Amino acid sequence: MKKVIVLFIAISLMVMIPGVTAAKEIKWRMGTTWVPAIATLFGADVTFVKIVNEICAGELSIKLHQAGEIVPAFETFGAVQANTLQAGGDVPFYWAGKDSAFTALGALPMGLSQMDFLTWIYQGGGLDVYNEVYGKFGMLYFPYAAIPAESGVRGKFKITKLDDFKGKKIRMAGLIQGKMLNDLGAVQVMIATPEMYQALERGMIDGGELGGPFLDWNMGIHEITTEWNGPGWHQPCSIIGVMINKKAWDELPPNVQNKVKYAAMATMIESTTNSNMVDYVHANKWAEKGVGMNILGPEDLAKIQAMAFKAFEDEAQKNPLFAKVVYSQYKYLETAAAFKKIQAPVDNRPPMLPNMELLKKAAEAAK
């Protein structure tokens, strides 16, 4: 009996002493492909870390490091894969060289809109697809921003018809986007976001895409360009999020894992709506500046849509995992098609579908 009393007292004292029974706080380092000047994208990383640190206080804390602070932007993937960094903010299409499936997870030309991406991710099985692709590399993935359609091509020349692309050197990200530029007679130039101003200023490129009106303005592109060539067919929506090392993830208690998942979802709402609002405001600044606004017509956009589908189908036959991602996205869109056609006059463009049978057969080869 005395032993039981002594044990009870000991346990009671342990509970009363702060920190004795509490699990040790887990600390993560998170890198990112962005720097603070790329405000909307880096801001999404900041928001995610802030929410995690608030709701996981005492359980998990994350310290965010901008691109270059620990590793350069394009080494973030490898650092997270190796657990040098436990997490890393990115846009998936940066890793297309590792697997072209990443291209479709980030943005496709004439692809899913913001709301379509969100619905596919959370209701159409998209989140599982992200984790299948990142899972090949020992990581998990949680999207946390759906960036609106990019501005288009900025420069000192007008694009009012497809022939205007010919011979132009254009900064544009993306594997499929590059193939389409080549088909249009242009040359894709891949340079880091912070280097675009200097590249335009020195004539290394004729024009380029960077981001939406806010980011373009914030990076000073309004100082050296006169023409805004839209729409941003190359990226109707871009997804950014956080890749997490699987080993580090498995060390988290289940309740903390759930909090991180919900933190990403909360960040998605904050970051997406913020991106929209700042772009709306800054589009007016571009208009007030008197920049030329040139928009491709419906016939040219229909040709670009056909080119995009052809590029999807060609890549799908080379890479079953790419096919699986694209098929999943457009299978969702096929489900939404009937309603979207009726709502098109007050909502957005009616959906168009690629060769679904070809994509399905190609996707079935994915393991």
Secondary structure, DSSP 8 states (H G I E B T S, - for coil): -HHHHHHHHHHHHHHHSTTTSS---EEEEEEES--TTSHHHHHHHHHHHHHHHHHTTTTEEEEE--TTTSS-GGGHHHHHHTTSSSEEEE-GGGGTTT-THHHHHH--TT---HHHHHHHHHHSSHHHHHHHHHHTTTEEEEEEEEEE----EEESS--SSGGGGTT-EEE---HHHHHHHHHTT-EEE---GGGHHHHHHTTS-SEE--SSHHHHHHTTGGGT--EEEE--TT-SEEEEEEEEEHHHHHTS-HHHHHHHHHHHHHHHHHHHHHHHHHHHHHHHHHHHHT-EEEE--HHHHHHHHHHHHHHHHHHHHH-HHHHHHHHHHHHHHHHHHHHHHHHTTTSS-------HHHHHHHHTT--
